[in-house]
Amino acid sequence: MQIREAYYTSYFYKISKCLFFDGKVFPVSKSIAGKAFQKLYYPYVSEICLALSVFLFWYEGLVTRYLPVLANHGVASVLLVIGLLFAKKDKIIFNKLQFWYLGFLVLSLVSALFAIINNIGGTLLISGWLLFLQFGLAIFIAQSIKEKKRILKGLVFLSVPLSLVGIYQFVFHIKTSALWLSSFEQGIDTRSFAFFGSPNVLGIILSIIAILTLGFYLKERKAYYLVIAVLDILTVGFTFSRSAWLGLAAGILLIMLAYKPKLAFFSPALLLLLLIPQIKNRITAAFSGQYLTDSSLDGRIWSYINGVHIFKQYPFLGSGPGSYGGQLAAENASPVYLQSIQNGYTALYFTDNQYLEILVQTGVLGAITFLGFIICVFAALIDKFRGKRDILMLCVMGSFVCFLVSGLFANVLEFGAVAVPMGIILGSVVSED
């Protein structure tokens, strides 16, 4: 009791409350921008724009084949902007969570301005900044929608074809890229990828949606939610994405510990999955001497060392959004790669770590604001779960944990197929009255 009283009277608690936990809010409708665009509202435009944006991200391969004019990610981003313009402004409330992410966006933009001075292309930098922006746009738009649960359920049902196609690809051994497997991994000839360019993206997004779907099942006890969750989890297994497996396991473990702690005692039973040769091979390969050697030469370990080397050259504001560590930087031949640790030689163009990418691109200041945003999300979700004891809130927290853990091994904000749905989920829940 004395420890608790000492904590609540400490400066640490007061500062933390001021930075992360204070419940003060600011309606966007009272801002200058909100007043200027207050009348620019039309019912269901925001909902339609969000749905179309997610569809374009999730079914990119299908759209590329039949409607190539819509396959550009810029179309989905424009839909998000339109969705915000026509959103109901008085429903969008800014609290500490939104302000931290807004601060991250502002610092990223400042980083871009300094990067332009250092002769890095403005188009590349703005494109990189827009990748950060689309996550925030999804959060803001989702806040403005009245039927938030309907939007979340829409994500659940929209994911079903992804699962079915992924299962089909695995069952019928659809040929996949040899680049998705290490040369010494055996017993795996197919990794489900659905309509994405990477099985990791499919695995991460279905992990996030599977946890959300479990929340709807536990809340409403409707069998079809359980069926969808099982299909999603099964497909995650078929992607053989270690990052998705870890994210899914972390999210579900959190739910078990908070909802029914006794169930956590059965978590070691997951080790039985190692009896499946392909799963065992996929996991143990990551700890083999050959894998670690390859990773040191041209893999994640090399990328980490090189990322820290680049960061030291731009410690405060970073090298600029989009300038290093992702698909955008690689495709645009970012000059930042010329400053690599091996005199410009780049063994791996991707950081495969969202936090390292943020640190390199936006520096310490950007990383601090993003960390502040993460803390605020957890604070908001924990507060809502305590207040309502709503299992759906807990499962959303599990989805967010899955997102964060996956970010240790993938640049999740760079994938609109992952970032936008996660933003919609957070925006729908943290703003719920």
Secondary structure, 3 states (H helix, E strand, C coil): CHHHHHHHCCHHHHHHHHHHHCCCCEEHHHCHHHHHCCCCCCCCHHHHHHHHHHHHHHCHHHHHHHCHHHCCHHHHHHHHHHHHHCCCHHHCEECHHHHHHHHHHHHHHHHHHHHHHCCCCHHHHHHHHHHHHHHHHHHHHHHHCCCHHHHHHHHHHHCHHHHHHHHHHHHCCCCCCHHHCCCCCCCCCCCCCCCCCCHHHHHHHHHHHHHHHHHHHHHHCCHHHHHHHHHHHHHHHHHCCHHHHHHHHHHHHHHHHHHCHHHHHHHHHHHHHHHCHHHHHHHHHCCCHHHHHHHHHHCHHHHHHHHHHHHHHCCCCCCCCCCCCCHHHHHCCCHHHHHCCECCECCCCCCCCHHHHHHHHHHHHHHHHHHHHHHHHHHHHHHHHHHHCCHHHHHHHHHHHHHHHHCCCCCHHHCHHHHHHHHHHHHHHHCCC
